[in-house]
Each structure stands twice: as structure tokens, then as C-alpha cells.
Amino acid sequence: MRPLRLAALMAVAAAALWALVGHGLVNYDTLYALDWGRDLGHGRLPDYGVPVAPTPHPLATLLGLALSPVSSLSDHGVHGEAATDVMLVVAFLSLALAGWMVYRLGRRWFNAPTGVLAALIFLTRQPVLDYGARAYVDIPYAALVLGALLCASPTIRTDPGGAGRPPGVGAPQDPAGEVRVLALLAVAGLLRPEAWLFAAAYVLWLIARGEREPTRLALLAGLAAAAPVAWLAFDLVVTGDALHSLSGTRNTARVLGRLTGITHVPGGLPPRLGEIVREPVLLGAAVGGALSLAWLRARALPGVLATALALAAFSVLAAAGLSILTRYLLVSAALLCIFAAAGALGWLELATGDRRRRWWQAVGAVVAVALLAFVPAQYDRLSRLRDTLERQAAIQGDLAQLVRAGTIGVRCPPLVVPNHRPVPLLALWLDVRPASIIGAQEQASTSGSFITPATPAVARDYILDPRDPVQRLAAPPVGLRPAGQDRSWRVLTRC
């Protein structure tokens, strides 16, 4: 598809996805990327040492740098709203692009109906839409990795029996394709480190296939090493420690009580995959994977190898002490959606008179019924997501109104918030550094401007994360003076 037509299609798809969820809210990690990018735009190094700082993703921070001119723009006292709007546009376009890549892979490995069904499954998973609507870097990361996998996957030439003969499983159709694969993985590797492992595995595969030309090997190895070298250099320049992201992420995982370690992978991985795709898709993926490996091996093998590699990369990061989080499995989930669709429709690739086709049709009908039976439950999950985003957007809007009114500001420092979660957003809105805002759970203060939820529902819906070990908010000190209130927030001061 031509670039302009593809861009138009992605814009339409992104608008449709926005209409499906109704709202978008930039998440904690990406807000920090905007804050840190603004720091770079102002000629100062980002402060990665703030309490409960997220992992600094270099590409997200560089996008924050590109947006720094608009991050400081003010709309009646609220800075950075244009920057968060741009982030949300990028997020929904990335979500649409990830769905397009799922479709292209399903079509490449099997057929167009399989690709359509796989994309439909993927883009209607509640966690996928949730991560997209909150502008997590994991969505563009998934789109980039799936794009690299598409470049690395051969076009299957179908024989009369329908099994397919690949020109070389895992090899692109032209030498420049190898560069495209590694270039995409290099960009993805500035968002998540799993891409480093994919790039290394791909170079090793090329060597195993017979790549020996020294100059070309040096180019490919350089591309594979570009992302980790750039990430380490970024950390070294900012903090003086090239391994800051690793050590900082480990420390944050400990502070927040996250599950870590390779011993927790066997028990933690299946339910997290199921949380994304749900039981019928897991069933369909098992059926589709088994049947396609048995009867369409050339078509199934790239996806099976990619899924195994993605799960291995997840396990390696867990072994390194990083958190076992659901969103780290998005690439694996996307591949499972493709195999679930193949479980329902892969029989189209078998010849009309092939007896196996009738068996697969029967099993595929069971998979299709299971997927359809889950539609009402999935509709309820999406409805709850819309309601949650609407409530949180209203709460955040109330907070913005207090900033616009001057009730929340920097005239009575320090600014104290219930915990670490509102810190990067208020730092962006007030055009201050995050370190100037105190989270009451992390640091005590007896003077300043205290922001507290007006109701327990606001605390539950916007402040407290059910995954965090502390599920209560610190009460403001006695003797503060009320400075303002709305339906969601109270502001108390002692200057």
C-alpha cells in the first residue's frame, strides 16, 4: 500500500479506536518522558532520581524533547496540554499501526480473512485498548517489533496442496530487508530492551544461514548493537551510571512490591497472557498453532519461532530482576491473536478436496463459536473501560480547573500530593521540575500546599493503584487552612 493511502487508513482507524474508548489519558511513565524532554529542551539534564521514577525510555524522552516548545505553552495557566494531546495522537496512531501489522502478518502467514480476524481480535482486547488510550510506550514498541517481523517473514509460495514453500523461513526477500528488520528493531530497542535480544537473535540466524561477508556482517552487527549502546550512553550522560535504567527499575520494582524473578515466570506468565487475550483466544491459539504446525508448517513456523523468542525475552528480563507486568507481553499476545484466527480460518489454505480441510473446518467452527460466545463479556469489559476513562478524565479535568484558577500553584511551596502518581502531570502543568513536588507517601511535610482527594471514590479511581502495596493515603497535617475545593479535590495550605 502506498504511504499516503496507508497514512490515511491509519488516521481513520485511530479515529475509530478513539471513538471506541471515548477518552485518552497520558500515563505516568509517558508524562515523565514529557517532563524530562522539557528539561533537555531547557538545557538541563533530566532528574532520574525523583522518588518512584519510571524507567527512562530514550526514544520517549527524545519525543518529549521534540515537544518541549509546546510543553511550556500555557492555556490559562495550564502548561503542556498541547504536548499531551500530541502524545495521545501518536498513541492512537501506534495502536492502529499495531493492528495493521497484525493483519499483515496474518495475511502473510495464512490468508487475508485470517489477518482481518486476527486484527479484530487484537484491537478489541480491553488491555490493548487501555494501554493505547493511556499512551504507554509498549504499543508503539509492539508495532515496531511486529513490523520488523513482517519484514523478516517470507512471502509463502503456495503449492497445489496448499502447504506452502518458503524461500527461507525467517529471511526477507532482498538483502536490504535485513537492514530494514534491524533498523526497526533498533528504534524499538530505544523503547524496550527486549528488542535487543530480537536483534541479536536475528543476526545469529543470518550467520547460521551462511552470511559471511565481513563488511555486511559489521553493518548488521552495528545495527543490532545501536539501541543498547545508545541507551547505555544516554544513562551515562544523564546520571553518570550507564546501568542506571537497570538498577533504577529494579529499585522501583522493590519499592512498589512488583513480582520479579525467573521463578515467578511459570506461574505468572499464563494468567497475564490470559488477562490480555482471554480464554477463547488462548484456546484458539493452541488449536491454530497445533493444526498449522501439523499441516501448514512452512506458514506457521515463523510465528511459532517469534512467539517462543518473545516469551524467552520476557523471561530473560524477569530473570534480570525487572517486573513481571502484563503489558510486557503485548507482542506475544498479538501473535497469539494471529494463531487464534488461524485456528478458525487456517483451513482456507488447504486444497478443496483435502480430507484434512473438513477436520480443520469442524475444529475451526468450535473456535469461532468460542470467540463469538465471549463477545458479550468482551463488550462489558470495553464498556467498563469507557466508564473508567470517563471518570478519570473528569477527575483530571477538575484538577486542571484548580490549576487554571490559581488554587494549585507554586506560591505556597512545597506542593504536596497524596502519592507519587500526580507528580509528573502537575510538574508538566505548572512548568516546574518533578523534584519540587512532594508525594506524601514518600516524604513528610508540615507546610506548603496540600492536595487531597475530596472523596474516597476519587482516591480509588485516580490515585491508588491496586498493584501498589500501600492502599491508603496519608492524612494532611492538622491546622491547615482550606484554600479551595471542587467535586474531586481539596486544597489546604500552610505557607
C-alpha positions as CSV (number, residue, x, y, z in Angstrom):
1,M,0.0,0.0,0.0
2,R,1.3,3.5,-0.9
3,P,2.4,5.6,2.1
4,L,-0.2,8.3,1.7
5,R,-3.0,5.7,1.5
6,L,-1.6,3.9,4.5
7,A,-1.3,7.1,6.5
8,A,-5.0,8.0,5.6
9,L,-6.1,4.5,6.6
10,M,-4.2,4.7,9.9
11,A,-5.7,8.1,10.7
12,V,-9.2,6.7,10.1
13,A,-8.5,3.6,12.2
14,A,-7.1,5.8,15.0
15,A,-10.2,7.9,15.0
16,A,-12.4,4.8,15.1
17,L,-10.4,3.5,18.1
18,W,-10.7,6.8,19.9
19,A,-14.5,6.7,19.3
20,L,-14.5,3.2,20.7
21,V,-12.8,4.1,24.0
22,G,-14.1,7.7,24.3
23,H,-11.1,9.3,26.1
24,G,-7.4,9.2,26.4
25,L,-5.1,9.9,29.4
26,V,-1.3,10.0,29.2
27,N,0.1,7.6,31.8
28,Y,2.7,8.2,34.5
29,D,5.7,6.9,32.6
30,T,5.0,8.9,29.4
31,L,4.3,12.1,31.4
32,Y,7.8,11.8,32.9
33,A,9.1,11.5,29.3
34,L,7.5,14.8,28.6
35,D,8.9,16.4,31.8
36,W,12.4,15.0,31.1
37,G,12.2,16.1,27.4
38,R,11.3,19.6,28.5
39,D,14.3,19.6,30.8
40,L,16.5,18.8,27.8
41,G,14.8,21.5,25.8
42,H,15.6,24.0,28.6
43,G,19.3,22.9,28.5
44,R,19.3,20.9,31.8
45,L,19.7,17.2,32.4
46,P,16.6,15.2,33.5
47,D,16.4,14.3,37.1
48,Y,16.0,10.5,37.1
49,G,16.5,10.4,40.9
50,V,13.0,11.5,41.9
51,P,11.1,9.1,44.2
52,V,9.5,6.2,42.3
53,A,10.8,7.4,38.9
54,P,9.8,5.2,36.0
55,T,12.3,3.6,33.6
56,P,13.6,6.3,31.3
57,H,12.9,5.2,27.7
58,P,15.3,7.2,25.4
59,L,13.0,7.4,22.4
60,A,10.1,8.6,24.5
61,T,12.3,11.2,26.2
62,L,13.5,12.4,22.8
63,L,9.9,12.8,21.7
64,G,9.4,14.8,24.8
65,L,12.4,16.9,23.7
66,A,10.8,17.5,20.3
67,L,7.6,18.6,22.1
68,S,9.4,20.8,24.6
69,P,8.4,24.0,22.7
70,V,4.8,23.2,23.2
71,S,5.3,21.7,26.7
72,S,5.9,25.2,28.0
73,L,2.9,26.8,26.2
74,S,0.2,27.9,28.7
75,D,-3.6,27.7,28.3
76,H,-4.9,29.9,31.1
77,G,-2.2,28.7,33.5
78,V,-2.0,25.1,32.5
79,H,1.2,24.2,30.6
80,G,1.8,21.2,28.4
81,E,-1.7,20.3,27.3
82,A,-0.8,20.5,23.7
83,A,2.1,18.1,24.3
84,T,-0.2,15.5,25.9
85,D,-2.6,15.9,23.0
86,V,0.2,15.1,20.6
87,M,1.2,12.1,22.7
88,L,-2.3,10.8,22.5
89,V,-2.4,11.2,18.8
90,V,0.8,9.3,18.5
91,A,-0.6,6.6,20.8
92,F,-3.8,6.0,18.8
93,L,-1.9,6.0,15.5
94,S,0.5,3.5,17.0
95,L,-2.4,1.4,18.2
96,A,-3.9,1.4,14.7
97,L,-0.5,0.6,13.2
98,A,-0.1,-2.3,15.6
99,G,-3.4,-3.7,14.4
100,W,-2.4,-3.2,10.8
101,M,0.8,-5.2,11.4
102,V,-1.2,-8.0,13.0
103,Y,-3.4,-8.0,9.9
104,R,-0.4,-8.0,7.5
105,L,1.3,-10.9,9.4
106,G,-1.9,-12.9,9.5
107,R,-2.3,-12.4,5.7
108,R,1.4,-13.1,5.0
109,W,1.4,-16.3,7.0
110,F,-2.1,-17.6,6.2
111,N,-4.6,-15.5,4.3
112,A,-6.5,-12.2,4.3
113,P,-9.5,-13.4,6.3
114,T,-7.2,-14.7,9.0
115,G,-5.4,-11.4,9.0
116,V,-8.7,-9.5,9.3
117,L,-10.0,-11.7,12.2
118,A,-6.6,-11.5,14.0
119,A,-6.6,-7.7,13.9
120,L,-10.2,-7.5,15.0
121,I,-9.4,-9.8,18.0
122,F,-6.3,-7.8,18.9
123,L,-7.9,-4.4,18.7
124,T,-10.9,-5.4,20.8
125,R,-8.9,-6.7,23.7
126,Q,-9.6,-4.4,26.7
127,P,-6.0,-4.3,28.0
128,V,-4.7,-3.4,24.5
129,L,-7.1,-0.5,24.1
130,D,-6.4,0.5,27.7
131,Y,-2.6,0.7,27.1
132,G,-3.2,2.6,23.8
133,A,-5.6,5.1,25.4
134,R,-3.1,5.8,28.1
135,A,-0.2,6.3,25.7
136,Y,2.1,3.5,27.0
137,V,5.3,3.1,25.0
138,D,4.5,-0.6,24.8
139,I,2.1,0.0,22.0
140,P,4.5,1.7,19.5
141,Y,7.1,-0.8,20.6
142,A,4.8,-3.7,19.6
143,A,4.0,-2.0,16.3
144,L,7.8,-1.7,15.5
145,V,8.6,-5.3,16.5
146,L,5.7,-6.7,14.5
147,G,6.8,-4.5,11.6
148,A,10.3,-6.0,11.8
149,L,8.8,-9.5,12.0
150,L,6.8,-8.7,8.8
151,C,10.0,-7.6,7.0
152,A,11.7,-10.8,8.2
153,S,8.9,-13.1,7.1
154,P,9.0,-14.6,3.6
155,T,6.1,-14.5,1.2
156,I,4.8,-18.0,1.1
157,R,4.5,-19.6,-2.4
158,T,1.6,-21.9,-2.2
159,D,1.9,-25.3,-3.8
160,P,-1.1,-27.3,-5.2
161,G,-1.6,-29.0,-1.8
162,G,-1.7,-25.6,-0.1
163,A,1.1,-26.3,2.4
164,G,3.4,-23.5,1.0
165,R,7.0,-23.5,0.3
166,P,9.0,-20.6,1.9
167,P,12.1,-19.2,0.2
168,G,13.8,-19.4,3.5
169,V,11.9,-19.1,6.8
170,G,12.9,-16.0,8.7
171,A,14.7,-14.4,5.7
172,P,13.4,-11.3,3.9
173,Q,13.1,-11.3,0.2
174,D,16.0,-8.9,-0.5
175,P,19.3,-8.0,1.2
176,A,18.0,-4.6,2.1
177,G,15.2,-6.3,4.0
178,E,17.8,-7.5,6.6
179,V,18.7,-3.9,7.2
180,R,15.1,-2.8,7.5
181,V,14.5,-5.5,10.1
182,L,17.4,-4.4,12.2
183,A,16.6,-0.7,11.7
184,L,13.1,-1.2,13.1
185,L,14.4,-3.3,16.0
186,A,17.0,-0.6,16.7
187,V,14.2,2.0,17.0
188,A,12.1,-0.4,19.1
189,G,15.1,-1.0,21.3
190,L,15.0,2.6,22.4
191,L,11.6,1.9,23.9
192,R,12.1,-1.6,25.4
193,P,15.2,-3.7,25.8
194,E,13.6,-7.0,24.6
195,A,14.2,-5.7,21.1
196,W,18.0,-6.0,21.8
197,L,17.5,-9.8,22.2
198,F,15.4,-10.0,19.0
199,A,18.1,-8.1,17.0
200,A,20.9,-10.3,18.4
201,A,18.9,-13.5,17.6
202,Y,18.2,-12.3,14.1
203,V,21.9,-11.6,13.4
204,L,22.8,-15.1,14.7
205,W,20.1,-16.5,12.4
206,L,21.6,-14.7,9.4
207,I,25.1,-16.1,10.3
208,A,23.6,-19.6,10.6
209,R,22.1,-19.2,7.2
210,G,25.5,-18.5,5.7
211,E,26.1,-14.8,6.0
212,R,29.9,-14.4,6.0
213,E,30.7,-11.2,4.1
214,P,32.7,-9.1,6.7
215,T,31.6,-5.6,5.7
216,R,27.9,-6.7,5.7
217,L,28.3,-8.5,9.0
218,A,29.8,-5.4,10.6
219,L,26.9,-3.3,9.3
220,L,24.3,-5.8,10.7
221,A,26.1,-6.2,14.0
222,G,26.3,-2.4,14.3
223,L,22.6,-2.0,13.8
224,A,21.9,-4.7,16.3
225,A,24.1,-3.0,18.9
226,A,22.9,0.5,18.2
227,A,20.0,0.5,20.6
228,P,21.7,-0.9,23.7
229,V,24.8,1.3,23.1
230,A,22.6,4.4,22.7
231,W,20.5,3.6,25.8
232,L,23.6,3.0,27.9
233,A,25.2,6.2,26.6
234,F,22.0,8.1,27.4
235,D,22.0,6.9,31.0
236,L,25.7,7.6,31.4
237,V,25.4,11.2,30.2
238,V,22.4,11.9,32.4
239,T,23.3,10.1,35.6
240,G,27.0,9.0,35.3
241,D,25.9,5.4,35.5
242,A,25.4,3.5,32.2
243,L,23.3,0.9,34.0
244,H,21.0,3.3,35.8
245,S,17.9,2.1,33.9
246,L,18.5,-1.5,35.1
247,S,19.3,-0.6,38.7
248,G,16.6,2.1,38.9
249,T,13.9,-0.2,37.5
250,R,14.9,-2.9,39.9
251,N,14.7,-0.5,42.8
252,T,11.3,0.8,41.7
253,A,10.0,-2.8,41.4
254,R,11.1,-3.4,45.0
255,V,9.5,-0.2,46.3
256,L,6.2,-1.0,44.6
257,G,6.3,-4.6,45.6
258,R,6.2,-5.9,42.0
259,L,6.6,-9.6,41.2
260,T,10.1,-10.3,39.8
261,G,12.4,-13.2,39.2
262,I,12.5,-16.1,36.8
263,T,10.9,-18.4,39.4
264,H,7.7,-16.5,39.1
265,V,7.5,-16.7,35.3
266,P,5.9,-20.2,35.0
267,G,3.1,-19.2,37.4
268,G,2.8,-15.6,36.3
269,L,3.1,-15.7,32.5
270,P,-0.1,-17.7,31.6
271,P,-2.6,-15.6,33.6
272,R,-1.1,-12.4,32.3
273,L,-1.4,-13.6,28.7
274,G,-4.9,-14.7,29.5
275,E,-5.6,-11.3,31.0
276,I,-4.9,-9.7,27.6
277,V,-6.4,-12.1,25.2
278,R,-8.8,-14.1,27.4
279,E,-9.6,-17.8,27.4
280,P,-11.3,-18.3,24.0
281,V,-8.2,-16.7,22.2
282,L,-5.9,-19.0,24.2
283,L,-7.9,-22.0,23.1
284,G,-8.0,-20.8,19.5
285,A,-4.2,-20.1,19.5
286,A,-3.5,-23.6,20.9
287,V,-5.7,-25.2,18.2
288,G,-4.4,-22.9,15.4
289,G,-0.8,-23.4,16.4
290,A,-1.1,-27.2,16.6
291,L,-3.0,-27.6,13.3
292,S,-0.9,-25.1,11.4
293,L,2.3,-26.7,12.6
294,A,1.0,-30.1,11.6
295,W,-0.5,-29.2,8.2
296,L,0.9,-25.8,7.2
297,R,4.3,-25.9,8.8
298,A,6.0,-23.5,6.5
299,R,3.4,-20.9,7.2
300,A,3.3,-21.5,11.0
301,L,7.0,-21.7,11.7
302,P,7.9,-18.0,11.6
303,G,5.1,-17.2,14.0
304,V,5.9,-20.1,16.3
305,L,9.6,-19.1,16.5
306,A,8.7,-15.4,17.0
307,T,6.3,-16.3,19.9
308,A,8.9,-18.5,21.5
309,L,11.5,-15.7,21.2
310,A,9.1,-13.1,22.6
311,L,8.4,-15.3,25.6
312,A,12.1,-16.1,26.1
313,A,12.8,-12.3,26.1
314,F,10.1,-11.7,28.7
315,S,11.7,-14.5,30.8
316,V,15.2,-13.0,30.5
317,L,14.0,-9.6,31.8
318,A,12.2,-11.3,34.7
319,A,15.5,-13.1,35.5
320,A,17.3,-9.7,35.4
321,G,15.1,-8.5,38.3
322,L,12.6,-6.5,36.3
323,S,8.8,-6.6,37.0
324,I,6.5,-9.2,35.5
325,L,3.9,-6.9,34.1
326,T,1.1,-7.8,31.7
327,R,1.9,-5.0,29.2
328,Y,5.3,-6.6,28.6
329,L,3.5,-9.4,26.8
330,L,1.8,-7.4,24.1
331,V,3.9,-8.8,21.3
332,S,3.3,-12.3,22.4
333,A,-0.4,-11.6,22.7
334,A,-0.6,-10.2,19.2
335,L,1.0,-13.4,17.8
336,L,-1.5,-15.5,19.8
337,C,-4.3,-13.5,18.2
338,I,-2.9,-14.5,14.8
339,F,-2.9,-18.2,15.7
340,A,-6.3,-18.0,17.2
341,A,-7.6,-16.5,13.9
342,A,-5.7,-19.3,12.1
343,G,-7.5,-21.8,14.3
344,A,-10.8,-20.5,12.9
345,L,-9.8,-19.9,9.3
346,G,-6.5,-21.6,8.6
347,W,-8.3,-24.4,6.7
348,L,-8.8,-22.0,3.8
349,E,-5.1,-22.7,2.9
350,L,-5.8,-26.4,2.3
351,A,-7.0,-27.7,-1.1
352,T,-10.7,-28.2,-1.5
353,G,-10.5,-31.9,-1.8
354,D,-8.1,-32.4,1.1
355,R,-9.7,-34.5,3.8
356,R,-7.8,-32.5,6.5
357,R,-9.7,-29.4,5.4
358,R,-13.0,-30.9,6.7
359,W,-11.4,-31.8,10.0
360,W,-10.0,-28.3,10.4
361,Q,-13.3,-26.7,9.4
362,A,-15.0,-28.6,12.2
363,V,-12.5,-27.6,14.8
364,G,-12.4,-24.1,13.4
365,A,-16.2,-23.9,13.9
366,V,-15.7,-24.7,17.6
367,V,-13.0,-21.9,17.8
368,A,-15.4,-19.5,16.1
369,V,-18.2,-20.3,18.4
370,A,-16.0,-19.9,21.4
371,L,-14.9,-16.4,20.2
372,L,-18.5,-15.4,19.5
373,A,-19.7,-16.7,22.8
374,F,-17.2,-14.3,24.5
375,V,-18.4,-11.2,22.7
376,P,-20.9,-10.2,25.4
377,A,-18.3,-10.5,28.1
378,Q,-15.8,-8.5,26.0
379,Y,-18.4,-5.9,25.3
380,D,-18.9,-5.5,29.1
381,R,-15.1,-5.2,29.6
382,L,-15.0,-2.4,26.9
383,S,-17.9,-0.7,28.5
384,R,-16.2,-0.7,31.9
385,L,-13.0,0.7,30.2
386,R,-15.0,3.6,28.7
387,D,-16.6,4.3,32.1
388,T,-13.3,4.2,33.9
389,L,-11.6,6.5,31.3
390,E,-14.6,8.9,31.5
391,R,-14.4,9.1,35.3
392,Q,-10.7,9.6,35.4
393,A,-10.8,12.2,32.7
394,A,-13.4,14.1,34.7
395,I,-11.3,13.9,37.8
396,Q,-8.2,15.1,35.9
397,G,-10.3,17.9,34.4
398,D,-11.3,19.0,37.9
399,L,-7.6,19.1,38.8
400,A,-6.8,21.2,35.8
401,Q,-9.5,23.7,36.7
402,L,-7.9,24.2,40.1
403,V,-4.6,24.9,38.3
404,R,-6.3,27.4,36.0
405,A,-8.0,29.1,38.9
406,G,-4.6,29.5,40.6
407,T,-5.8,27.4,43.6
408,I,-3.0,25.0,42.8
409,G,0.3,26.7,42.1
410,V,3.8,27.4,43.3
411,R,3.1,30.5,45.5
412,C,3.0,28.4,48.7
413,P,5.7,25.8,48.4
414,P,6.2,22.9,48.6
415,L,3.3,21.4,46.6
416,V,2.3,18.1,48.4
417,V,0.2,15.5,46.6
418,P,-1.3,12.3,48.0
419,N,1.4,10.0,46.5
420,H,3.8,9.9,43.5
421,R,1.1,9.4,40.8
422,P,0.1,13.1,40.2
423,V,3.7,14.3,40.4
424,P,4.6,14.3,36.6
425,L,1.3,15.7,35.5
426,L,1.4,18.6,37.9
427,A,5.0,19.2,37.1
428,L,4.1,19.5,33.4
429,W,1.1,21.7,34.0
430,L,2.9,24.1,36.4
431,D,6.1,24.0,34.3
432,V,8.2,23.0,37.2
433,R,10.6,20.1,37.8
434,P,9.1,17.0,39.4
435,A,11.5,17.1,42.3
436,S,9.8,20.3,43.5
437,I,6.6,18.3,44.2
438,I,6.3,16.0,47.2
439,G,4.4,12.8,47.4
440,A,3.0,12.5,50.9
441,Q,3.6,8.7,51.0
442,E,7.3,9.1,50.2
443,Q,8.1,12.3,52.1
444,A,6.5,14.1,55.0
445,S,6.0,17.9,55.1
446,T,4.2,20.1,57.7
447,S,3.9,23.2,55.5
448,G,3.0,24.1,51.9
449,S,0.1,23.4,49.6
450,F,-1.6,20.1,50.2
451,I,-3.8,18.5,47.5
452,T,-6.0,15.6,48.7
453,P,-9.0,13.7,47.1
454,A,-12.4,15.1,48.1
455,T,-13.9,11.6,48.2
456,P,-12.8,8.0,48.7
457,A,-14.0,7.3,45.1
458,V,-11.6,9.9,43.7
459,A,-8.7,8.2,45.6
460,R,-9.7,4.8,44.4
461,D,-10.3,5.8,40.8
462,Y,-7.4,8.1,40.2
463,I,-4.7,8.0,42.9
464,L,-4.4,4.4,44.3
465,D,-3.1,1.6,42.1
466,P,-4.4,-1.8,43.3
467,R,-1.0,-3.3,42.5
468,D,0.8,-1.0,44.9
469,P,1.5,-2.3,48.4
470,V,0.2,0.8,50.2
471,Q,-3.6,1.2,49.7
472,R,-4.2,4.2,52.0
473,L,-3.4,7.9,51.7
474,A,-1.6,9.9,54.3
475,A,-3.8,12.5,56.1
476,P,-2.8,16.1,55.7
477,P,-1.2,17.7,58.9
478,V,-3.6,19.3,61.4
479,G,-4.1,23.0,61.3
480,L,-4.0,23.6,57.5
481,R,-6.2,26.4,56.0
482,P,-8.7,25.5,53.3
483,A,-7.7,27.2,50.0
484,G,-10.2,25.7,47.6
485,Q,-12.3,22.7,46.7
486,D,-14.3,21.2,43.9
487,R,-16.1,17.9,43.5
488,S,-12.9,15.9,43.2
489,W,-10.2,17.7,45.1
490,R,-9.5,19.8,48.2
491,V,-6.5,22.1,48.6
492,L,-5.2,23.0,52.1
493,T,-2.3,25.4,52.8
494,R,0.1,26.5,55.5
495,C,2.6,28.9,54.0
